[in-house]
Amino acid sequence: MLLPPIFMRFAGSAMSRFQLQTASVLWLSLGLALGAAPALQAAEPVHISLIAINDFHGNIQPPAGSLLMPDAANASGARVSAGGAAYLSSLVRDLKSRNPGRTLVVGAGDLVGATPLASGLFHDEPTIEVLNQIGLDVSSVGNHEFDKGRTELLRLQKGGCYPRPADGSSGVVGVDTCMNAGAFAGATFQYLAANVLDTASGNTLFPATALREVGGAKIGFIGLTLRSTPSVVTPAGVVGLQFLSEVATVNRLAPQLKAQGAAAVVVLIHQGGQTSARTVQDKTCPDFSGPILALADQFDRAVDVVVSGHTHQEYVCVRPDGKLVTQTGFYGRLVTLIDLQVDASARKVLAKDANNFVVLNGAPVKDANGNFLPLPKGVTALQPDPAVETIVRRYGDLTAPLSEMEVGRLVVPLERRANAAGESTLGAVIADAFLAGTSDTSYGAQPAQIAFTNPGGLRSDLPNLAVTFGQLFNVLPFNNSLVTMDLTGAQLLRLLEQQWERPQPAGGRILPVSNGFSYTWDASQPEGAPPGKGQRVVPGSMRLNGEPIAMDKSYRVTVNSFMASGGDALSVFKQGRNVQEGENDLVVAKLYFRLKGILQAPQMGRIQRLN
C-alpha cells in the first residue's frame, strides 16, 4: 500500500525509521476503517517503550571521565560529564513520562561487581537500593554478578544481611550491611538467567524468561549471560553451575514466549560488540563487529530486539533480518530508549526504533589545557532525582573519610591503556606493588621474584597526581588476596603463551609484569591457537634481572587470588607448588604508594614486541 503525499513528504525529511513505519501502520489502519480494504477494522497499534541500561557496575556516584556528544556549534563535538544514579533516575523518569504506563526499564547485566567504594564497601546493597528506586523491572545477569559467588548473588535478589566474618567483626566502617533499620530487602526487579543451570537441581539459577503485559500487549524477555563466564570469573564463584549455549537457549525459549502470547520478544544478553562510531549517539554503526553479531544473527526470527552489554560500547544497530541490537556503554552514562509499535491481537511488532540518551549531570569538563568546556549548543543538564540523591549522598558521606584519604602522589598519571607491546603504566605499577608486598624480609623464607596482574582486574585509571584511597579502591575493587607460588621456567613459558591461546579474546590478554622480568613476543605468529600450541614468545627471550630464565628452575611468582585459581583461562597457575596466601591486594597497593611517597613513572620495555 502506498503512503499518501503528506507521509511521503515526511519520509523525505528527518523522519526516523520508527516514525515512518508508524505512519504506514496508521495509514493502513485508516484505510481499513474507511473501507478501502477489508471491512474489518484493525486494532490500534500499542506504543511500548523500553529503557535499557547495562554494565552499571555500582556507579551510584557520577563516574570520572567524559563522553563525546554531537554539537551543532562544533563539528568536533563536545565533551560532557555524564552519569550518577540521581541523574540517571531523573532521565528515566522523564522518558517514562513520554509514554506513561507503557514503559519498562530493563538491564543487560553487570549491574554490580567491580564497584566503587560508595557501593562496594556495603556489598552493593546501595546499588540495589537505587535500582529499585529508579524502577528497574527485569535484568539479565552478567559475569560480574558472579564475582562473589552464587550465594551472594541470590542474597542481592532475595534480601538478607551480608554474613559476618568468623571473628564477629562488623566491617571496615562500622556496620557495612543492612543499613536500613537493620534489614536489606533485596531487589524488587527480577534477575533472569536462562543459560545458567544449577547442575544439582537441573533448574536455572534464576527464571529463564519473564512475560510482562503492557498496554494490553505481552512482551517476552529472555535473560542470559555469555557462555564463557566461567573463564572470566573466579572459578569458585561458579562451582556447580553450567553455562549453556546462548543461541540454543534463545531459540528454544523464543517460540515458547510467542506461544504464551508475546507480541514482542526481547533478549537481554550480557555479550556485545563494538563500532568505530566517534560520538555516543551515532546510529550509523560503522565497522560493527564482535561476538554479538553471530549470536543475534542466529537467534530465532521471533526475536525482535537484542539488548546487549559486556563490551562497554554505545550503539543502536539493525541486523539484515531486522533485529534491533543496542548497548548503552557503561557506568550509567547513557540509557537506550527503545520504541515499539505492537499489534497486540496479531502478536507482532509493526515498527521499532531506538536512541541513546546521555545522562548529562552538568559537572564541568576541562580540556587538555585546563580550560572549562561548554555544553553542546541547546543542551541542558539534568536535575538530580531528590529521592535517589538522598540515598547516594548517605553512602557517599559514610565512605568519604576513607575515600578522600590521600595515600600517595604521582609524577605522571597512570593509565590502563596498553601500548603496542601490551604494557600499561598502571599495570606496571600494580605489578611492582604486588612484588614489593611479597618479597621483603617479613614475607618469609621464600620471597617472590616475579609478579603478574591481570588487565581486567584494573578497573579505573589514576588520572590525578594526588591519589586517594577511594581512587585506588576503584582500581582494585575485587577484594582479592595475593598468592605466591613456585613455577618452573617451562611453566612460565606456558603461562605467557596462554595469553593468546583459546579462549582468550581477539588481541590476547597480555598480563602486566613486575620490573626485572622481561620477554619478547612475535606478532607475526598466529594468535588463538589451541591450548598448548601457541608459539608467540620468542625462544630464549624470558629474563629475570638480565639472566635467562632456565626451563628446569623454579621461581617464586605472585598473582592475585583470581588468577591463582585459574581465572581468565590461566590454568598454569593452578599447577603452582608451595603456595602461600598473603595480604589483600588493595592493602598491599596502598602500602606501596605510601612508602613511595611520590611515585615515579614506571620503567617500561618489560615486554617487547616483534613485527
GIURFEN-V418533 format. One record per pair of residues at least 12 apart in sequence whose C-alpha atoms are under 10 Angstrom apart, sorted by sequence separation. I is the first residue (numbers start at 1). J is the second residue. If there is no record, write none. Layout:
i: {I;I}
j: {J;J}
This chain:
i: {7;8;11;29;30;66;67;68;92;112;115;141;164;192;193;194;195;196;209;210;230;253;254;274;275;276;296;306;314;315;316;326;339;340;341;362;363;413;414;415;416;435;436;438;439;460;462;498;499;524;525;561;564;7;10;29;66;67;68;92;111;112;164;192;193;194;195;208;209;210;229;230;254;274;275;276;305;313;314;315;339;340;362;412;413;414;415;435;436;438;459;460;461;462;496;497;522;523;525;28;29;30;65;66;67;113;162;163;191;192;193;194;208;209;229;274;275;292;313;314;315;324;338;339;340;414;434;435;436;437;458;459;460;461;496;521;522;523;559;8;29;65;66;67;112;161;162;191;192;193;194;207;208;209;227;228;273;274;275;312;313;314;338;339;360;414;435;436;458;459;460;496;521;522;558;564;7;26;29;65;66;67;111;112;161;162;190;191;192;193;207;208;227;228;273;274;292;311;312;313;314;337;338;339;434;435;458;459;460;495;507;520;521;522;557;3;7;25;64;65;66;111;160;161;190;191;192;206;226;227;228;250;272;273;274;292;304;305;306;307;308;309;310;311;312;313;337;338;434;435;458;459;460;520;521;564;26;63;64;65;160;161;191;192;206;225;226;227;272;273;274;304;305;306;307;308;309;311;312;336;337;338;362;363;432;433;434;457;458;459;519;520;521;25;26;62;63;64;159;190;191;224;225;226;227;250;271;272;273;274;292;303;304;305;306;307;308;309;310;311;312;336;337;360;361;362;431;432;434;457;458;459;508;519;520;557;3;4;7;25;62;63;111;190;224;225;226;227;271;272;273;291;301;303;304;305;306;307;308;309;310;314;316;335;336;337;360;361;362;431;432;457;458;507;508;519;520;521;556;561;3;62;63;161;224;225;271;272;290;301;302;303;304;305;306;307;308;309;314;315;335;336;360;361;362;430;431;432;457;506;507;519;520;521;556;558;560;561;2;3;61;62;160;161;162;224;270;271;297;301;314;316;334;335;336;359;360;361;430;431;505;506;519;520;556;557;558;559;560;1;4;22;60;61;62;160;161;223;246;269;272;296;297;334;335;358;359;360;361;428;430;431;457;496;504;505;518;519;520;554;556;558;560;561;3;59;60;61;62;159;160;161;271;272;297;299;333;334;335;358;428;430;497;504;518;519;558;560;561;2;3;22;59;60;61;62;123;159;160;161;224;246;296;297;333;334;427;428;496;501;502;503;504;517;518;519;560;1;2;58;59;60;61;62;105;158;159;160;223;224;269;293;297;332;333;334;427;493;500;501;502;503;517;518;559;1;56;58;60;158;159;195;196;222;223;269;288;296;328;329;332;333;427;500;501;502;503;516;517;518;56;60;111;128;156;157;158;159;194;195;196;222;296;324;326;328;333;427;430;499;500;501;502;503;516;517;518;56;105;106;107;110;111;112;113;115;123;127;128;155;156;157;158;159;192;193;194;195;196;267;285;286;288;296;307;323;324;325;326;327;328;426;498;499;500;501;502;515;516;517;518;519;1;105;106;107;108;109;110;111;112;113;114;125;155;156;157;158;192;193;194;195;196;285;322;324;326;328;427;497;498;500;501;502;515;516;517;518;519;104;105;106;107;108;109;110;111;112;113;114;125;155;156;157;192;193;194;195;196;222;283;284;285;286;307;424;427;451;497;498;500;501;502;516;517;518;104;105;106;107;108;109;110;111;112;113;124;154;155;156;157;158;191;192;193;195;221;222;267;282;283;284;285;293;423;426;451;497;498;501;502;517;104;105;106;107;108;109;110;111;112;113;114;123;154;157;191;192;196;220;221;280;281;282;283;284;285;292;305;422;451;498;501;103;104;105;106;107;108;109;110;111;112;113;125;157;220;272;280;281;282;283;284;426;427;450;497;498;500;501;53;107;109;110;112;113;156;222;265;272;273;279;280;281;282;283;305;318;426;448;449;497;498;499;500;501;109;110;125;205;220;221;265;266;267;271;272;273;277;279;280;304;317;318;425;426;448;497;498;500;110;125;154;204;205;220;265;266;267;268;269;270;271;272;273;274;276;277;316;317;418;425;447;448;449;494;495;497;498;499;123;153;204;219;220;264;265;266;267;268;269;270;271;272;273;274;275;276;277;316;317;417;446;447;448;494;496;497;498;531;123;201;202;204;218;219;263;264;265;266;267;268;269;270;271;272;273;274;275;276;315;316;416;446;494;496;497;51;52;122;198;199;200;202;218;220;262;264;265;266;267;268;269;270;271;272;273;274;275;315;316;416;446;494;496;497;531;51;89;93;112;198;199;200;208;209;220;221;229;263;264;265;266;267;268;269;270;271;272;273;274;275;315;494;496;85;88;89;92;93;196;198;199;208;218;219;220;272;273;275;314;416;493;88;91;92;197;198;199;218;219;220;221;222;223;224;225;226;227;228;272;283;415;416;494;51;86;89;90;92;112;197;198;199;209;217;218;219;220;221;222;223;224;225;226;227;258;304;416;417;438;493;514;50;51;85;89;196;197;198;208;209;217;218;219;220;221;222;223;224;225;226;250;254;255;257;258;304;415;416;430;437;438;439;493;49;50;85;88;89;195;196;197;211;217;218;219;220;221;222;223;224;225;226;250;254;255;257;302;414;415;416;430;438;493;496;513;49;86;195;196;197;209;210;217;218;219;220;221;222;223;224;247;248;251;252;253;254;255;281;302;304;305;414;415;435;493;85;86;150;195;196;209;213;247;250;251;252;254;255;280;304;305;413;414;415;434;493;49;50;85;122;138;141;142;157;194;195;196;211;213;246;247;250;251;253;254;280;305;413;414;426;434;435;493;49;121;122;137;138;139;140;141;193;194;195;196;211;212;213;245;246;247;248;249;250;251;412;413;414;434;492;48;49;56;121;122;125;126;136;137;138;139;140;141;142;154;194;195;211;247;248;251;412;413;414;47;48;49;50;51;52;53;54;55;56;57;58;59;121;125;126;136;137;138;139;140;141;153;154;194;195;246;247;248;250;251;273;410;412;413;48;49;50;51;52;53;54;55;56;57;58;59;63;122;123;124;125;126;135;136;137;138;139;140;141;195;196;211;246;247;250;272;273;274;281;410;411;412;413;456;489;48;49;50;51;52;53;54;55;56;57;58;59;122;123;125;132;135;136;137;138;139;140;195;211;272;273;280;410;411;413;455;456;489;47;48;49;50;51;52;53;54;55;56;57;58;59;60;61;121;122;123;129;132;133;141;150;194;195;272;281;409;410;411;454;455;456;46;47;48;49;50;51;52;53;54;55;56;57;58;59;60;61;120;121;122;128;129;131;132;194;210;271;409;410;454;455;493;50;53;54;55;56;57;58;59;60;61;122;128;129;130;131;132;209;266;270;408;409;410;453;454;455;492;53;55;56;57;58;59;60;61;126;128;129;131;209;266;267;268;408;409;452;453;454;492;493;55;56;57;58;59;60;125;128;129;194;209;407;408;409;416;452;453;454;489;490;492;509;58;59;125;127;128;406;407;408;451;452;453;489;490;491;509;58;59;125;128;406;407;408;451;452;453;488;489;490;491;509;57;58;125;405;406;407;451;452;488;489;490;491;492;57;404;405;406;407;450;451;488;489;490;491;492;543;60;404;405;406;407;408;450;451;487;488;489;490;491;504;542;58;59;141;226;403;404;405;406;407;449;450;451;452;487;488;489;492;503;504;542;58;60;140;226;402;403;404;405;406;449;450;451;487;488;489;503;504;541;57;58;59;60;140;402;403;404;449;450;486;487;488;502;541;58;59;60;140;401;402;403;449;450;486;487;488;501;58;60;140;400;401;403;485;486;487;488;499;501;57;58;60;400;403;485;486;487;498;499;538;56;60;138;139;283;399;403;485;486;498;499;537;538;58;138;283;484;485;486;498;537;538;58;282;283;484;485;497;498;536;537;138;281;282;483;484;485;495;496;498;536;56;137;193;194;281;483;484;495;192;193;264;280;281;482;483;484;494;495;496;192;264;280;281;482;483;484;494;495;264;280;435;436;481;482;483;494;495;263;264;434;435;480;481;482;483;485;493;145;263;264;431;432;434;435;480;481;482;483;484;492;140;142;222;263;431;432;433;479;480;481;482;483;491;492;107;109;139;140;141;142;143;221;262;263;430;431;432;478;479;480;482;483;491;53;106;107;108;109;138;139;140;141;142;143;146;220;225;226;261;263;264;265;428;429;430;431;432;479;480;481;52;105;106;107;108;138;139;140;141;142;143;146;149;153;221;222;223;224;225;226;261;262;263;264;265;427;428;429;430;431;432;478;491;51;54;107;138;139;140;141;143;144;147;148;149;152;221;225;261;262;263;264;422;427;428;429;487;491;520;524;525;51;52;53;54;143;146;147;148;149;150;151;261;262;263;264;422;426;427;428;429;487;518;519;520;521;522;523;524;525;52;55;57;142;143;146;147;149;150;261;262;263;422;423;424;425;427;428;486;488;515;516;518;519;520;521;522;523;524;54;57;143;144;145;146;147;148;149;150;259;422;423;424;485;487;488;514;515;518;519;520;521;522;523;55;143;144;146;147;148;149;150;258;421;422;423;424;484;485;486;487;488;514;515;517;518;519;520;521;522;143;144;146;147;148;149;150;258;422;423;483;485;486;487;514;515;516;517;518;519;520;521;143;146;147;150;485;486;487;513;515;145;146;418;484;485;486;514;144;484;485;486;513;418;450;484;485;486;512;513;143;449;484;485;512;449;483;484;485;511;483;484;510;482;483;484;421;482;483;421;481;482;483;421;481;482;483;421;480;481;482;483;420;457;480;481;482;480;481;482;450;451;452;453;454;457;479;480;481;449;450;451;452;453;454;457;478;479;480;481;482;448;449;450;451;452;453;478;479;481;104;447;448;449;450;451;452;454;477;478;479;446;447;448;449;450;451;453;454;476;477;104;446;447;448;453;476;102;103;447;452;475;476;102;103;456;473;474;101;102;454;473;476;101;102;109;454;472;473;475;100;102;104;106;108;109;110;472;107;108;109;473;108;439;469;472;473;438;439;469;472;438;439;438;469;437;438;469;472;435;468;219;434;435;467;218;434;435;217;219;434;216;217;218;434;467;140;141;142;143;215;216;217;431;467;140;141;142;143;216;217;219;431;139;140;141;142;215;216;217;218;138;139;140;214;217;218;139;217;446;466;465;446;465;444;443;443;438;438;438;437;438;437;437;437;434;434;437;438;434;437;433;434;436;437;433;435;436;434;437;430;433;434;436;437;430;433;436;432;433;435;430;431;433;434;108;109;430;433;108;109;110;429;432;433;107;108;109;106;107;108;109;430;107;108;429;430;429;49;48;144;47;48;140;142;143;46;47;140;142;46;48;140;45;46;47;429;432;46;48;429;45;429;430;428;429;428;429;426;427;428;425;426;428;425;424;425;428;425;424;423;407;408;423;407;408;410;422;423;406;407;408;409;421;422;423;407;408;409;421;422;423;407;408;410;421;422;406;407;408;409;410;411;412;413;414;420;421;422;406;407;408;409;410;411;412;413;414;419;420;421;407;408;409;410;411;412;420;421;407;408;409;410;411;412;420;407;408;409;410;108;108;109;110;79;107;108;109;110;77;78;106;107;108;109;76;77;107;108;76;70;71;69;70;68;69;70;68;69;70;67;68;69;70;67;68;69;54;54;55;48;50;52;54;115;179;290;108;111;108;110;111;107;110;111;176;174;232;173;173;172;107;173;173;105;106;172;105;105;104;103;104;103;103;95;99;96;95;91;92;88;91;92;87;88;92;85;87;88;83;84;85;88;83;84;85;82;83;84;82;83;82;83;134;81;82;83;54;55;134;53;54;55;133;134;52;53;54;55;133;52;53;54;55;56;132;50;54;55;130;131;54;55;130;133;54;129;130;130;130;95;129;130;129;127;92;126;127;67;91;126;63;64;66;67;91;92;63;91;126;62;63;90;91;126;61;62;63;88;89;59;60;61;62;87;88;55;56;59;60;87;88;231;232;53;54;55;56;57;58;59;86;87;88;119;122;231;52;53;54;55;56;57;58;59;85;87;118;121;52;53;54;55;56;57;83;84;86;87;118;228;52;53;54;55;56;82;83;84;85;118;119;53;54;55;56;81;82;83;84;118;119;121;122;53;54;56;80;81;82;83;117;118;121;53;54;80;81;82;83;117;118;53;54;80;81;82;83;118;119;53;54;80;81;82;118;52;53;54;80;81;117;118;52;53;80;81;117;51;52;53;80;81;50;51;52;79;80;81;117;118;50;51;52;79;80;117;50;51;78;79;116;49;50;51;79;94;49;50;69;48;49;50;68;48;49;67;91;47;48;49;90;91;93;47;48;67;80;89;90;91;92;46;47;48;66;79;80;81;87;88;89;90;91;45;46;47;78;79;80;87;88;89;90;45;46;47;78;79;80;86;87;88;89;90;44;45;46;62;66;78;79;86;87;88;89;44;45;46;62;66;67;77;78;86;87;89;90;44;45;62;66;77;78;82;85;86;87;89;43;44;45;65;66;81;82;84;85;86;88;89;42;43;44;62;80;86;87;43;47;74;86;87;42;43;45;46;49;51;73;74;85;86;42;45;46;47;48;49;50;51;52;71;72;73;84;85;86;45;47;49;51;71;72;73;84;86;45;51;69;70;71;72;85;86;69;70;71;85;86;68;71;84;25;22;25;22;18;19;21;22;18;18;19;18;25;24;25;236;24;234;235;22;23;60;61;234;235;21;22;60;233;234;236;21;22;62;148;232;233;234;235;236;20;21;60;61;147;148;232;234;235;236;18;19;21;60;61;233;234;235;18;19;59;60;233;234;235;17;18;19;61;232;233;234;235;17;18;60;61;231;232;233;16;17;18;60;230;231;232;233;16;17;230;231;232;16;230;231;232;229;230;231;228;231;228;114;114;116;114;115;116;114;114;117;118;121;117;120;116;117;120;116;117;116;117;121;116;117;120;115;116;120;114;115;116;120;114;115;116;117;114;115;116;114;115;116;114;115;113;114;113;114;64;65;63;64;65;64;147}
j: {19;20;23;41;42;78;79;80;104;124;127;153;176;204;205;206;207;208;221;222;242;265;266;286;287;288;308;318;326;327;328;338;351;352;353;374;375;425;426;427;428;447;448;450;451;472;474;510;511;536;537;573;576;20;23;42;79;80;81;105;124;125;177;205;206;207;208;221;222;223;242;243;267;287;288;289;318;326;327;328;352;353;375;425;426;427;428;448;449;451;472;473;474;475;509;510;535;536;538;42;43;44;79;80;81;127;176;177;205;206;207;208;222;223;243;288;289;306;327;328;329;338;352;353;354;428;448;449;450;451;472;473;474;475;510;535;536;537;573;23;44;80;81;82;127;176;177;206;207;208;209;222;223;224;242;243;288;289;290;327;328;329;353;354;375;429;450;451;473;474;475;511;536;537;573;579;23;42;45;81;82;83;127;128;177;178;206;207;208;209;223;224;243;244;289;290;308;327;328;329;330;353;354;355;450;451;474;475;476;511;523;536;537;538;573;20;24;42;81;82;83;128;177;178;207;208;209;223;243;244;245;267;289;290;291;309;321;322;323;324;325;326;327;328;329;330;354;355;451;452;475;476;477;537;538;581;44;81;82;83;178;179;209;210;224;243;244;245;290;291;292;322;323;324;325;326;327;329;330;354;355;356;380;381;450;451;452;475;476;477;537;538;539;44;45;81;82;83;178;209;210;243;244;245;246;269;290;291;292;293;311;322;323;324;325;326;327;328;329;330;331;355;356;379;380;381;450;451;453;476;477;478;527;538;539;576;23;24;27;45;82;83;131;210;244;245;246;247;291;292;293;311;321;323;324;325;326;327;328;329;330;334;336;355;356;357;380;381;382;451;452;477;478;527;528;539;540;541;576;581;24;83;84;182;245;246;292;293;311;322;323;324;325;326;327;328;329;330;335;336;356;357;381;382;383;451;452;453;478;527;528;540;541;542;577;579;581;582;24;25;83;84;182;183;184;246;292;293;319;323;336;338;356;357;358;381;382;383;452;453;527;528;541;542;578;579;580;581;582;24;27;45;83;84;85;183;184;246;269;292;295;319;320;357;358;381;382;383;384;451;453;454;480;519;527;528;541;542;543;577;579;581;583;584;27;83;84;85;86;183;184;185;295;296;321;323;357;358;359;382;452;454;521;528;542;543;582;584;585;27;28;47;84;85;86;87;148;184;185;186;249;271;321;322;358;359;452;453;521;526;527;528;529;542;543;544;585;27;28;84;85;86;87;88;131;184;185;186;249;250;295;319;323;358;359;360;453;519;526;527;528;529;543;544;585;28;83;85;87;185;186;222;223;249;250;296;315;323;355;356;359;360;454;527;528;529;530;543;544;545;84;88;139;156;184;185;186;187;222;223;224;250;324;352;354;356;361;455;458;527;528;529;530;531;544;545;546;85;134;135;136;139;140;141;142;144;152;156;157;184;185;186;187;188;221;222;223;224;225;296;314;315;317;325;336;352;353;354;355;356;357;455;527;528;529;530;531;544;545;546;547;548;31;135;136;137;138;139;140;141;142;143;144;155;185;186;187;188;222;223;224;225;226;315;352;354;356;358;457;527;528;530;531;532;545;546;547;548;549;135;136;137;138;139;140;141;142;143;144;145;156;186;187;188;223;224;225;226;227;253;314;315;316;317;338;455;458;482;528;529;531;532;533;547;548;549;136;137;138;139;140;141;142;143;144;145;156;186;187;188;189;190;223;224;225;227;253;254;299;314;315;316;317;325;455;458;483;529;530;533;534;549;137;138;139;140;141;142;143;144;145;146;147;156;187;190;224;225;229;253;254;313;314;315;316;317;318;325;338;455;484;531;534;137;138;139;140;141;142;143;144;145;146;147;159;191;254;306;314;315;316;317;318;460;461;484;531;532;534;535;88;142;144;145;147;148;191;257;300;307;308;314;315;316;317;318;340;353;461;483;484;532;533;534;535;536;145;146;161;241;256;257;301;302;303;307;308;309;313;315;316;340;353;354;461;462;484;533;534;536;147;162;191;241;242;257;302;303;304;305;306;307;308;309;310;311;313;314;353;354;455;462;484;485;486;531;532;534;535;536;161;191;242;257;258;302;303;304;305;306;307;308;309;310;311;312;313;314;315;354;355;455;484;485;486;532;534;535;536;569;162;240;241;243;257;258;302;303;304;305;306;307;308;309;310;311;312;313;314;315;354;355;455;485;533;535;536;91;92;162;238;239;240;242;258;260;302;304;305;306;307;308;309;310;311;312;313;314;315;355;356;456;486;534;536;537;571;92;130;134;153;239;240;241;249;250;261;262;270;304;305;306;307;308;309;310;311;312;313;314;315;316;356;535;537;127;130;131;134;135;238;240;241;250;260;261;262;314;315;317;356;458;535;131;134;135;240;241;242;261;262;263;264;265;266;267;268;269;270;271;315;326;458;459;537;95;130;133;134;136;156;241;242;243;253;261;262;263;264;265;266;267;268;269;270;271;302;348;460;461;482;537;558;95;96;130;134;241;242;243;253;254;262;263;264;265;266;267;268;269;270;271;295;299;300;302;303;349;460;461;475;482;483;484;538;95;96;131;134;135;241;242;243;257;263;264;265;266;267;268;269;270;271;272;296;300;301;303;348;460;461;462;476;484;539;542;559;96;133;242;243;244;256;257;264;265;266;267;268;269;270;271;294;295;298;299;300;301;302;328;349;351;352;461;462;482;540;133;134;198;243;244;257;261;295;298;299;300;302;303;328;352;353;461;462;463;482;541;98;99;134;171;187;190;191;206;243;244;245;260;262;295;296;299;300;302;303;329;354;462;463;475;483;484;542;99;171;172;187;188;189;190;191;243;244;245;246;261;262;263;295;296;297;298;299;300;301;462;463;464;484;542;99;100;107;172;173;176;177;187;188;189;190;191;192;193;205;245;246;262;298;299;302;463;464;465;99;100;101;102;103;104;105;106;107;108;109;110;111;173;177;178;188;189;190;191;192;193;205;206;246;247;298;299;300;302;303;325;462;464;465;101;102;103;104;105;106;107;108;109;110;111;112;116;175;176;177;178;179;188;189;190;191;192;193;194;248;249;264;299;300;303;325;326;327;334;463;464;465;466;509;542;102;103;104;105;106;107;108;109;110;111;112;113;176;177;179;186;189;190;191;192;193;194;249;265;326;327;334;464;465;467;509;510;543;102;103;104;105;106;107;108;109;110;111;112;113;114;115;116;176;177;178;184;187;188;196;205;249;250;327;336;464;465;466;509;510;511;102;103;104;105;106;107;108;109;110;111;112;113;114;115;116;117;176;177;178;184;185;187;188;250;266;327;465;466;510;511;549;107;110;111;112;113;114;115;116;117;118;179;185;186;187;188;189;266;323;327;465;466;467;510;511;512;549;111;113;114;115;116;117;118;119;184;186;187;189;267;324;325;326;466;467;510;511;512;550;551;114;115;116;117;118;119;184;187;188;253;268;466;467;468;475;511;512;513;548;549;551;568;118;119;185;187;188;466;467;468;511;512;513;549;550;551;569;119;120;186;189;467;468;469;512;513;514;549;550;551;552;570;119;120;187;467;468;469;513;514;550;551;552;553;554;120;467;468;469;470;513;514;551;552;553;554;555;606;124;468;469;470;471;472;514;515;551;552;553;554;555;568;606;123;124;206;291;468;469;470;471;472;514;515;516;517;552;553;554;557;568;569;607;124;126;206;292;468;469;470;471;472;515;516;517;553;554;555;569;570;607;124;125;126;127;207;469;470;471;516;517;553;554;555;569;608;126;127;128;208;469;470;471;517;518;554;555;556;569;127;129;209;469;470;472;554;555;556;557;568;570;127;128;130;470;473;555;556;557;568;569;608;127;131;209;210;354;470;474;556;557;569;570;608;609;130;210;355;556;557;558;570;609;610;131;355;356;557;558;570;571;609;610;212;355;356;557;558;559;569;570;572;610;131;212;268;269;356;558;559;570;268;269;340;356;357;558;559;560;570;571;572;269;341;357;358;559;560;561;571;572;342;358;513;514;559;560;561;572;573;342;343;513;514;559;560;561;562;564;572;225;343;344;511;512;514;515;560;561;562;563;564;572;221;223;303;344;512;513;514;560;561;562;563;564;572;573;189;191;221;222;223;224;225;303;344;345;512;513;514;560;561;562;564;565;573;136;189;190;191;192;221;222;223;224;225;226;229;303;308;309;344;346;347;348;511;512;513;514;515;562;563;564;136;189;190;191;192;222;223;224;225;226;227;230;233;237;305;306;307;308;309;310;345;346;347;348;349;511;512;513;514;515;516;562;575;136;139;192;223;224;225;226;228;229;232;233;234;237;306;310;346;347;348;349;507;512;513;514;572;576;605;609;610;137;138;139;140;229;232;233;234;235;236;237;347;348;349;350;508;512;513;514;515;573;604;605;606;607;608;609;610;611;139;142;144;229;230;233;234;236;237;348;349;350;509;510;511;512;514;515;573;575;602;603;605;606;607;608;609;610;611;142;145;231;232;233;234;235;236;237;238;347;510;511;512;573;575;576;602;603;606;607;608;609;610;611;144;232;233;235;236;237;238;239;347;510;511;512;513;573;574;575;576;577;603;604;606;607;608;609;610;611;233;234;236;237;238;239;240;348;512;513;573;575;576;577;604;605;606;607;608;609;610;611;234;237;238;241;576;577;578;604;606;237;238;510;576;577;578;606;237;577;578;579;606;512;544;578;579;580;606;607;238;544;579;580;607;545;579;580;581;607;580;581;607;580;581;582;520;581;582;521;581;582;583;522;582;583;584;523;582;583;584;585;523;560;583;584;585;584;585;586;555;556;557;558;559;562;584;585;586;555;556;557;558;559;560;563;584;585;586;587;588;555;556;557;558;559;560;585;586;588;212;555;556;557;558;559;560;562;585;586;587;555;556;557;558;559;560;562;563;585;586;214;556;557;558;563;586;213;214;558;563;586;587;214;215;568;585;586;214;215;567;586;589;215;216;223;568;586;587;589;215;217;219;221;223;224;225;587;223;224;225;589;225;556;586;589;590;556;557;587;590;557;558;558;589;558;559;590;593;557;590;342;557;558;590;342;558;559;342;344;559;342;343;344;560;593;267;268;269;270;342;343;344;558;594;268;269;270;271;344;345;347;559;268;269;270;271;344;345;346;347;268;269;270;344;347;348;270;348;578;598;598;580;599;580;580;582;580;581;582;582;583;583;584;585;583;584;587;588;585;588;585;586;588;589;586;588;589;588;591;585;588;589;591;592;586;589;592;589;590;592;588;589;591;592;267;268;589;592;268;269;270;589;592;593;268;269;270;268;269;270;271;592;270;271;592;593;593;214;214;310;214;215;307;309;310;214;215;308;310;215;217;309;215;216;217;599;602;217;219;600;217;601;602;601;602;602;603;601;602;603;601;602;604;602;602;603;606;604;604;604;589;590;605;590;591;593;605;606;590;591;592;593;605;606;607;592;593;594;606;607;608;593;594;596;607;608;593;594;595;596;597;598;599;600;601;607;608;609;594;595;596;597;598;599;600;601;602;607;608;609;596;597;598;599;600;601;609;610;597;598;599;600;601;602;610;598;599;600;601;306;307;308;309;279;307;308;309;310;278;279;307;308;309;310;278;279;309;310;279;278;279;278;279;278;279;280;279;280;281;279;280;281;282;280;281;282;268;269;270;264;266;268;270;331;395;506;327;330;328;330;331;328;331;332;398;398;456;398;399;399;335;401;402;335;336;402;336;337;337;337;338;338;339;335;339;337;337;334;335;332;335;336;332;333;337;331;333;334;330;331;332;335;331;332;333;331;332;333;332;333;333;334;385;333;334;335;307;308;387;307;308;309;387;388;307;308;309;310;388;308;309;310;311;312;388;307;311;312;387;388;312;313;388;391;313;388;389;390;391;357;391;392;392;391;357;391;392;333;357;392;330;331;333;334;358;359;331;359;394;331;332;359;360;395;331;332;333;358;359;330;331;332;333;358;359;327;328;331;332;359;360;503;504;326;327;328;329;330;331;332;359;360;361;392;395;504;326;327;328;329;330;331;332;333;359;361;392;395;327;328;329;330;331;332;358;359;361;362;393;503;328;329;330;331;332;358;359;360;361;394;395;330;331;332;333;358;359;360;361;395;396;398;399;331;332;334;358;359;360;361;395;396;399;332;333;359;360;361;362;396;397;333;334;360;361;362;363;398;399;334;335;361;362;363;399;334;335;336;362;363;399;400;335;336;363;364;400;335;336;337;364;365;335;336;337;364;365;366;402;403;336;337;338;365;366;403;337;338;365;366;403;337;338;339;367;382;338;339;358;338;339;340;358;339;340;358;382;339;340;341;382;383;385;340;341;360;373;382;383;384;385;340;341;342;360;373;374;375;381;382;383;384;385;340;341;342;373;374;375;382;383;384;385;341;342;343;374;375;376;382;383;384;385;386;341;342;343;359;363;375;376;383;384;385;386;342;343;344;360;364;365;375;376;384;385;387;388;343;344;361;365;376;377;381;384;385;386;388;343;344;345;365;366;381;382;384;385;386;388;389;343;344;345;363;381;387;388;345;349;376;388;389;345;346;348;349;352;354;376;377;388;389;346;349;350;351;352;353;354;355;356;375;376;377;388;389;390;350;352;354;356;376;377;378;389;391;351;357;375;376;377;378;391;392;376;377;378;392;393;376;379;392;341;340;343;341;338;339;341;342;339;340;341;341;350;350;351;562;351;561;562;350;351;388;389;562;563;350;351;389;562;563;565;351;352;392;478;562;563;564;565;566;351;352;391;392;478;479;563;565;566;567;350;351;353;392;393;565;566;567;351;352;392;393;566;567;568;351;352;353;395;566;567;568;569;352;353;395;396;566;567;568;352;353;354;396;566;567;568;569;353;354;567;568;569;354;568;569;570;568;569;570;568;571;569;456;457;459;458;459;460;459;460;469;470;473;470;473;470;471;474;471;472;472;473;477;473;474;477;473;474;478;473;474;475;479;474;475;476;477;475;476;477;476;477;478;477;478;477;478;478;479;460;461;460;461;463;463;562}
